[in-house]
């Protein structure tokens, strides 16, 4: 079985500050990792994904994430956030037939 | 425009009154799935379908039914809704490669907010 842990339910940050949203997963086999973003009253959009290759992956809107196999982590980072980044962020792990989501992290960007 | 369309977007109903939430995708995706989103729990999978006439249970299937008679449609049926099914529901679809969906991003609808009184 696989599971995803997002350690922070809420992350408040000031505009133009850097941010890191943490994600850890547990799985006995190789997995593929995703970050999705959910803006208010909308569905989820793909932010970025790790399938293989370089452990640093870049996504949309200036976000990037680093896959760390030894620590089973896939933390999401952005060097300078904007007000428009206020949203809920979900880490997800997928295997053959299922996609397992973390509980989400609400990023609140303050002016 | 590629999209997943859910209807209705909002519904308030009463316990025991059968309802159906429709989901349609125009991307010719093999894989479709239903999730429910509850505060603090993230998204949990209800049912999924690898292709037409192939459906399987996710993590929280109790109280729900699905069907996949056509590739584009995947309706979610609540035969006898109860208040604990009050939630935000999302339909999603993706391509499926060699029987799996591992490396395919999922495309989500805008959600259906269901309130069961």
Interface residues (C-beta under 8 A of the other chain):
Chain A: X4 X6 X9 X31 X32 X34 X36 X41 X42 X43 X44 X45 X46 X49 X51 X90 X94 X95 X96 X97 X98 X99 X100 X101 X102 X103 X104
Chain B: X4 X33 X35 X40 X41 X42 X43 X44 X45 X48 X50 X56 X58 X90 X92 X99 X100 X101 X102 X103 X105 X106 X108 X109 X110 X111
